[in-house]
């Protein structure tokens, strides 16, 4: 009798547990769907150009115990169309996984020049967002794949792969990979990898830190360009003030055709940037203006250089010293100020330069020999005009006239000046013979 009672009691407990298990799964689904119906509250007051003044609603399509489906409908004035975001909710015990398909959103964004530059025509775009709820813990994963062709020019297809993950810390991490980005007005890059994090989800409070590497990178300046075969960099943002202005500590090393340099290693601080202007650039653009960089770089006016080690290539060293026939390395530190967009013309500051040997070249008179046997001097810059030890340098540093002016200022013998002129003439002739059009005839 007692044994039968115990069995029935245990069976009742099991039934209650099983019933409670399924009830909790059902209630989890109800709560998840209830949150989807309130999705519009998540974008209220957003200043994002796609979500500003937009409406977001949810339509349920099927409701099973372990899975529910529906569609989020986004009406955005910016996109001028209704966007469908198919939703699948997978349910478990005190957990829910919400999957959103983003292809329709990404396609409409690209057509309106929001997601991809106007010079690109999308070929394929896929994207998805997965949110996992474990009790009171929320985690998310975003993935986007895109491929597009250039409307003009013979360039390889542009490719993009983005993954982003947000966990309990509310510091989303992301990995961005770009291939074949070509913008003749600003930059081009064969391959770029960017890993970083931000702080905050619905409202970003910090751009965190990250790492960037690039191959085949060309940066367009107002009067010249820099071509990096390779570039590697790390950054860390900090010291956010009450106006959300912040500083960035940077390390970088690169090699390529970098003006008068062939490679460098840099450590310093960039001052300053506005978080709000970086995130919501469109809010600061004047009517009719499309110059996003003017807004983003408006407050970036100073560079504190902790260390800047660089190497001048052999051709530059030969031209400047006449007697030296190998690359020349320098170490330096200093402080520079400038203003967008004419960084070169507005550049001011001082750089303290040190090198180990000048091999009795004419430049030796511009440097002070230290007790350790090294040579040091100061490079002064005043609105793009350079001078070493009080001797002004021409902007076209390697031209015949510039070399003549420099050597004349140093009091170098005419014979040596003629030698420099002859060497310059031969180098110029060699450069003409090696020009790209002639190489590919």
Secondary structure by P-SEA (a helix, b strand, c coil): caaaaaaaaaaaaaaaaaaaaaaaaaaaaaaaaaaaaacccccccccccccccbbbbbbbccccccbbbbbbbbbcccccbbbbbbbbbbbcccbbbbbbbcaaaaaaaaaacccccccccccccccbbbbbbccccccbbbbbbbbbbbccccccbbbbbbbbbbcccccccbbbbbccccccccccccbbbbbbcccccccccccccccccccbbbbbcccbbbbbcbbbbccccccccccccbbbbbcccccccccccccbbbbbccccccccccccccccccccccaaaaaaaccccbbbbcbbbbbbcaaaaaaacccccbbbbbbbcbbbbbbcccccccccbbbbbbbccccccccccccccccccbbbbbbbbccccccccccccccccccaaaaaaaaaaacccaaaaaaaaaaaaaaaaaaaaaccccccc
